[in-house]
Amino acid sequence: MNSQTTFAIGLVFLSSISTTSIADAADILTNSAQTPSTETRISLTLELKTKANHWGLDGREYQRYLDLMRGPLGIWNPDIDPLLALGMFAESTQQEQRYAELYAQQEFNLTERALQFQQAYRAAFERLYPSTAMLDQRLLSPYLAHQQQKSETREAKRLAQKRFVEGDRLLLFVPPNCRQCLPEINLLISLLSGTQQSGVDVYIRDSQDDEAVRVWAAAHGIKTEWLNDQLLSLNRDEGLLQRLMSQSTASPADAMPIFLKRNGRFFQLNRESLGL
């Protein structure tokens, strides 16, 4: 074999090796370029499926939840869970019922677990600290007293509402400046809410003229609809309170006395009897 033949064979052999190496290198590059993205897609799919299973949903449902969260719902309530979100935006009655049932089951399970742990906690506390009360009743006393007062106030208000009859008027005498006037008027109107042809007559003490009454009404946020519906009237005192107090045996210490007018007669009322 001469040198030219040997050289030619060498070229063919080298060409073969080069071609194979280039092809292998291309495959390696291709695989290395595709593998991460493929793995990422698989990882994302598994993660989505795991989250969906956690809520009892399939992947399509959970994807719809993610789509909803990209819209206004995600801005209004970024912490809303998938069942509530999908239930609020259900596309059919059947869907709404499905999500409602899943949500009910979820809440039931959570509540049951919480109660079970509470029992375990109580047992552990009593075992570890047998001579110590779990709750210091002295710390609860102000709260219990406040709750008792609220309950008594509601009951007094309920009883007071039953005492009013058709045509009753409540007269409230107020000073020119008072922060509690509007809340008080609100409460008195609510007491008469179930009584026909009744209302509240507010008398502004020391008011010189009608303009002073209008200024008072504007300053204290009196609602125009009360006046239009005859639930409320605004008046100048003109000595009426003094005349009523001279006939009353009650203490004149109240800064905003309340009287009941029924069939032309006047009776002074105390706030406790009205639940105020």
C-alpha positions as CSV (number, residue, x, y, z in Angstrom):
1,M,0.0,0.0,0.0
2,N,1.5,3.3,-1.0
3,S,1.4,6.4,0.9
4,Q,-1.4,8.0,-1.1
5,T,-3.7,5.0,-0.4
6,T,-2.8,5.1,3.3
7,F,-3.5,8.8,3.4
8,A,-6.9,8.3,1.8
9,I,-7.9,5.6,4.2
10,G,-6.9,7.8,7.1
11,L,-9.1,10.6,5.8
12,V,-12.1,8.3,5.5
13,F,-11.5,7.0,9.0
14,L,-11.0,10.4,10.5
15,S,-14.1,11.6,8.6
16,S,-16.1,8.8,10.1
17,I,-14.9,9.5,13.6
18,S,-15.6,13.3,13.2
19,T,-19.1,12.7,11.8
20,T,-20.0,10.4,14.7
21,S,-18.6,12.7,17.3
22,I,-20.4,15.7,15.9
23,A,-23.7,13.7,15.8
24,D,-23.2,12.5,19.4
25,A,-22.3,16.0,20.5
26,A,-25.5,17.4,18.8
27,D,-27.6,14.8,20.7
28,I,-25.9,15.6,23.9
29,L,-26.5,19.3,23.4
30,T,-30.1,18.7,22.4
31,N,-30.8,16.5,25.4
32,S,-29.1,18.9,27.7
33,A,-31.2,21.8,26.3
34,Q,-34.5,19.9,26.5
35,T,-34.2,18.0,29.8
36,P,-34.4,20.9,32.2
37,S,-37.6,22.3,30.6
38,T,-39.1,18.9,30.5
39,E,-38.3,18.3,34.1
40,T,-39.7,21.7,35.0
41,R,-43.0,21.0,33.2
42,I,-43.3,17.6,34.9
43,S,-42.4,19.2,38.3
44,L,-45.0,22.0,37.8
45,T,-47.6,19.4,36.8
46,L,-46.9,17.3,39.9
47,E,-47.0,20.3,42.1
48,L,-50.3,21.5,40.7
49,K,-51.8,18.0,41.0
50,T,-50.6,17.8,44.6
51,K,-52.2,21.1,45.5
52,A,-55.4,20.2,43.7
53,N,-55.6,16.8,45.6
54,H,-55.2,18.7,48.9
55,W,-58.5,20.5,48.2
56,G,-60.3,17.5,46.7
57,L,-60.0,19.0,43.2
58,D,-58.6,17.9,39.9
59,G,-55.9,19.7,37.9
60,R,-58.3,21.5,35.6
61,E,-60.3,22.9,38.6
62,Y,-57.2,24.0,40.4
63,Q,-56.0,25.7,37.2
64,R,-59.3,27.6,37.0
65,Y,-58.7,28.8,40.6
66,L,-55.3,30.1,39.6
67,D,-56.8,31.9,36.6
68,L,-59.4,33.5,38.9
69,M,-56.7,34.7,41.2
70,R,-55.0,36.5,38.4
71,G,-58.1,38.6,38.0
72,P,-60.0,41.0,40.2
73,L,-60.7,38.3,42.8
74,G,-57.0,38.0,43.6
75,I,-56.8,41.7,44.2
76,W,-59.9,41.9,46.4
77,N,-59.1,38.8,48.4
78,P,-55.6,37.4,47.8
79,D,-55.9,34.8,50.6
80,I,-59.2,33.2,49.5
81,D,-59.0,29.4,49.3
82,P,-59.8,27.4,46.2
83,L,-63.1,26.1,47.3
84,L,-64.5,29.5,48.2
85,A,-63.2,31.0,45.0
86,L,-64.5,28.3,42.8
87,G,-67.8,28.2,44.6
88,M,-68.3,32.0,44.3
89,F,-67.6,31.8,40.5
90,A,-69.3,28.4,39.9
91,E,-70.4,27.9,36.3
92,S,-73.4,25.8,37.2
93,T,-75.7,24.8,40.1
94,Q,-74.0,21.4,40.1
95,Q,-70.6,23.0,40.5
96,E,-71.8,25.3,43.2
97,Q,-73.2,22.4,45.1
98,R,-70.0,20.3,44.7
99,Y,-67.8,23.1,46.0
100,A,-70.2,23.9,48.9
101,E,-70.1,20.2,50.0
102,L,-66.3,20.1,49.8
103,Y,-66.1,23.3,51.8
104,A,-68.6,22.0,54.4
105,Q,-66.5,18.8,54.7
106,Q,-63.4,20.8,55.1
107,E,-64.8,23.0,57.8
108,F,-66.3,20.0,59.6
109,N,-63.0,18.2,59.7
110,L,-61.1,21.3,60.8
111,T,-63.6,22.0,63.6
112,E,-63.5,18.3,64.7
113,R,-59.7,18.3,64.9
114,A,-59.7,21.6,66.8
115,L,-62.2,20.2,69.4
116,Q,-60.2,17.0,69.7
117,F,-57.0,18.9,70.3
118,Q,-58.8,21.2,72.8
119,Q,-59.8,18.2,74.8
120,A,-56.2,16.9,74.7
121,Y,-54.9,20.3,75.8
122,R,-57.3,20.5,78.7
123,A,-56.4,17.0,79.9
124,A,-52.7,17.8,79.6
125,F,-53.2,21.1,81.5
126,E,-55.1,19.5,84.3
127,R,-52.5,16.7,84.5
128,L,-49.5,19.1,84.6
129,Y,-51.1,21.8,86.8
130,P,-53.8,20.1,88.9
131,S,-54.0,22.9,91.4
132,T,-54.2,25.8,88.9
133,A,-57.4,27.0,87.3
134,M,-57.2,27.2,83.5
135,L,-59.1,30.5,83.5
136,D,-58.8,33.3,86.1
137,Q,-62.4,34.3,86.6
138,R,-61.2,37.6,88.1
139,L,-59.9,38.6,84.7
140,L,-63.3,37.8,83.1
141,S,-65.3,39.8,85.6
142,P,-65.3,43.1,83.6
143,Y,-66.3,41.3,80.5
144,L,-69.0,39.3,82.2
145,A,-70.3,42.5,83.8
146,H,-70.4,44.3,80.5
147,Q,-72.2,41.4,78.8
148,Q,-74.7,41.4,81.7
149,Q,-75.3,45.1,81.3
150,K,-75.8,44.8,77.5
151,S,-78.3,42.0,78.1
152,E,-80.2,44.0,80.6
153,T,-80.2,47.0,78.3
154,R,-81.6,45.0,75.4
155,E,-84.3,43.5,77.7
156,A,-85.3,47.0,79.0
157,K,-85.5,48.3,75.4
158,R,-87.6,45.4,74.4
159,L,-90.0,45.9,77.3
160,A,-90.1,49.7,76.6
161,Q,-91.1,49.1,73.0
162,K,-94.1,47.1,74.2
163,R,-95.3,50.0,76.4
164,F,-95.8,52.5,73.6
165,V,-99.1,52.8,71.9
166,E,-100.3,54.6,68.7
167,G,-99.9,58.3,68.8
168,D,-97.3,58.4,71.6
169,R,-94.7,61.2,71.3
170,L,-91.3,61.2,73.0
171,L,-90.1,64.7,74.0
172,L,-86.3,65.2,74.2
173,F,-84.9,68.4,75.6
174,V,-81.4,69.0,74.4
175,P,-78.7,71.8,75.0
176,P,-77.5,73.9,72.2
177,N,-74.3,71.9,71.9
178,C,-74.2,68.1,72.7
179,R,-72.3,65.2,71.3
180,Q,-74.8,62.6,72.3
181,C,-77.8,64.2,70.7
182,L,-77.8,62.2,67.4
183,P,-77.2,58.8,69.0
184,E,-80.0,59.5,71.5
185,I,-82.4,60.6,68.8
186,N,-81.6,57.5,66.8
187,L,-82.4,55.3,69.8
188,L,-85.6,57.0,70.6
189,I,-86.8,56.7,67.0
190,S,-86.0,53.0,67.0
191,L,-88.1,52.6,70.2
192,L,-91.1,53.9,68.3
193,S,-90.4,52.1,65.1
194,G,-93.3,49.7,65.5
195,T,-95.8,52.2,66.7
196,Q,-98.1,54.1,64.3
197,Q,-98.4,57.9,64.2
198,S,-95.7,58.3,66.8
199,G,-92.4,60.1,66.8
200,V,-89.8,62.2,68.6
201,D,-90.1,65.9,69.3
202,V,-86.8,67.5,70.0
203,Y,-86.8,70.8,71.9
204,I,-83.6,72.9,71.6
205,R,-83.1,74.8,74.9
206,D,-82.2,78.5,74.8
207,S,-82.9,78.8,71.1
208,Q,-83.9,82.3,70.2
209,D,-85.6,81.8,66.8
210,D,-86.3,79.3,64.0
211,E,-82.9,80.1,62.4
212,A,-81.2,78.9,65.6
213,V,-83.1,75.6,65.3
214,R,-82.0,75.2,61.7
215,V,-78.4,75.9,62.6
216,W,-78.6,73.3,65.4
217,A,-80.1,70.7,63.0
218,A,-77.3,71.2,60.5
219,A,-74.6,71.1,63.1
220,H,-75.9,67.8,64.6
221,G,-76.5,65.9,61.4
222,I,-80.3,65.7,61.6
223,K,-81.6,63.5,58.7
224,T,-84.0,65.3,56.4
225,E,-86.0,62.0,55.9
226,W,-86.9,61.9,59.6
227,L,-88.5,65.3,59.3
228,N,-90.2,64.5,56.0
229,D,-91.6,61.2,57.4
230,Q,-92.8,63.0,60.5
231,L,-90.7,60.7,62.7
232,L,-89.0,63.8,64.1
233,S,-89.9,67.4,64.8
234,L,-87.5,70.2,65.8
235,N,-88.8,72.9,68.2
236,R,-87.8,75.8,70.4
237,D,-88.2,75.1,74.1
238,E,-89.8,78.5,75.0
239,G,-90.1,77.5,78.7
240,L,-91.9,74.1,78.1
241,L,-89.2,72.2,80.0
242,Q,-89.4,74.4,83.0
243,R,-93.2,74.0,83.2
244,L,-92.9,70.2,82.9
245,M,-90.2,70.0,85.5
246,S,-92.3,72.0,87.9
247,Q,-95.0,69.4,87.7
248,S,-92.6,66.4,87.9
249,T,-91.3,64.7,91.0
250,A,-88.2,63.4,89.2
251,S,-84.7,64.8,89.7
252,P,-83.9,67.7,87.4
253,A,-80.3,66.5,87.2
254,D,-80.7,64.9,83.7
255,A,-79.0,67.0,81.1
256,M,-81.4,65.8,78.4
257,P,-84.7,65.0,80.0
258,I,-87.2,62.7,78.2
259,F,-90.9,63.0,78.5
260,L,-93.7,60.8,77.1
261,K,-96.7,62.7,75.8
262,R,-99.9,60.5,75.7
263,N,-103.4,61.8,75.2
264,G,-102.4,65.3,76.2
265,R,-100.6,64.2,79.4
266,F,-96.9,64.3,80.1
267,F,-94.8,61.7,82.0
268,Q,-91.1,62.0,82.7
269,L,-89.1,58.9,81.8
270,N,-85.7,57.7,83.0
271,R,-83.1,56.2,80.6
272,E,-82.8,52.9,82.4
273,S,-86.5,52.2,81.8
274,L,-85.9,52.8,78.0
275,G,-82.8,50.7,77.8
276,L,-80.6,53.9,77.1
